[in-house]
Amino acid sequence: MKTKRILVIDDEESIQKVVSLSLKMEANWEIICASSGKEGLRAAEAQQPDAVLLDVMMPEMDGIATFERLNNNRQTQAIPVILLTAKTGTAEKRLFQKIGVTGVITKPFNPLALASQMAKLLGWQL
């Protein structure tokens, strides 16, 4: 079975490190990190990951704008996107459902359960 490749788009280096370590240790997935929406869009096109874990609150281009650009690009529109966010209000949840993300993981998250949460949202076996 091919190793899954996950693109993590988050402007906080500490989050990138925790997520990378967690997903490598728990699921042995290959991790690609991007520090901005623009960098993430380029990485998604070039690397064609199996899934994207996308932070919602980022400077310049936030996660929603990044998701919309991924979704509107033929090369990246089929890649499932999971949002990583501290925004958990009813309005935000409705917005996330409306735009069609694969799932939402709330910050703070449990690093020991992150790969399991992602696999469940994506319908993958660990």
C-alpha atoms as one frame of an Amber mdcrd trajectory, in Angstrom:
protein
   0.000   0.000   0.000   1.283   3.441  -0.970   2.237   5.802   1.868  -0.248
   8.640   2.221   1.078  12.143   1.614  -0.419  14.976   3.676   0.046  18.684
   2.988  -0.071  20.751   6.183  -0.740  24.456   5.574  -0.274  26.472   8.774
   1.551  29.732   9.427   2.725  28.579  12.873   5.932  26.557  12.714   5.221
  24.969  16.112   1.891  23.593  14.829   3.618  22.269  11.692   6.168  20.436
  13.848   3.588  18.915  16.222   1.327  17.832  13.344   4.245  16.403  11.343
   5.617  14.421  14.268   2.163  13.192  15.252   1.164  12.020  11.766   4.539
  10.402  11.077   4.563   8.540  14.392   0.915   7.449  14.477   0.320   6.706
  10.784   3.726   6.815   9.067   2.370   9.347   6.579   4.655  11.539   4.496
   4.260  15.204   5.486   4.742  18.317   3.354   4.544  21.674   5.152   3.623
  25.086   3.806   3.625  28.313   5.845   1.055  30.304   3.852  -1.936  29.856
   1.594   0.076  30.800  -1.496   2.876  28.389  -0.627   0.262  25.704   0.062
  -1.407  26.198  -3.323   1.939  25.765  -5.097   2.769  22.666  -3.013  -0.670
  21.119  -3.658  -0.242  21.492  -7.430   3.334  20.241  -7.466   3.068  17.419
  -4.909  -0.543  16.217  -5.402  -1.024  15.167  -1.760  -3.647  12.634  -0.693
  -5.149  15.197   1.709  -4.646  18.741   3.009  -4.790  19.808   6.658  -5.467
  23.541   6.453  -5.346  26.196   9.181  -8.247  28.647   8.968  -6.637  31.755
  10.488  -3.563  32.797   8.506  -2.313  36.204   7.364  -2.617  37.356   3.726
  -4.735  34.442   2.449  -6.806  32.699   5.134  -7.789  29.048   5.067 -11.217
  29.684   3.525  -9.710  31.619   0.592  -7.022  28.942   0.210  -9.679  26.201
   0.198 -11.694  28.045  -2.446  -8.606  28.384  -4.660  -7.797  24.670  -4.218
 -11.408  23.823  -5.044 -11.465  26.004  -8.168  -8.261  24.524  -9.608  -8.718
  21.397 -11.768  -5.376  20.020 -10.565  -6.275  20.251  -6.868 -10.079  20.190
  -6.612 -10.273  16.445  -5.911  -7.888  16.638  -2.935  -9.837  16.308   0.344
  -9.337  19.224   2.743  -9.660  19.110   6.518  -9.718  22.438   8.332  -7.754
  22.953  11.526  -9.336  25.742  13.529 -10.035  27.305  16.894 -13.227  28.804
  15.404 -16.013  26.511  16.551 -19.070  28.755  16.709 -22.324  27.793  15.034
 -21.852  30.329  12.204 -18.369  29.014  11.440 -19.545  25.398  11.494 -22.330
  26.258   9.043 -19.855  28.033   6.765 -17.453  25.074   6.823 -20.284  22.680
   5.907 -21.592  25.008   3.206 -18.249  25.362   1.409 -17.786  21.586   1.352
 -14.677  20.777   3.342 -14.140  17.101   4.143 -14.022  17.780   7.873 -12.955
  20.023  10.724 -10.506  19.354  13.548 -10.637  21.773  16.440  -7.624  23.438
  18.038  -6.328  22.581  20.508  -6.160  19.020  19.202  -4.778  15.856  20.747
  -1.553  15.022  18.844  -1.872  11.356  19.818  -5.289  11.101  18.162  -4.765
  13.408  15.165  -4.036  10.725  12.552  -7.006   8.670  13.788  -9.297  11.709
  13.546  -8.064  12.470  10.041  -8.354   8.853   8.895 -11.943   8.690  10.184
 -12.892  11.921   8.347 -11.211  10.697   5.155 -12.524   7.119   5.335  -8.987
   5.705   5.485  -7.732   2.670   7.403  -4.776   3.162   9.754
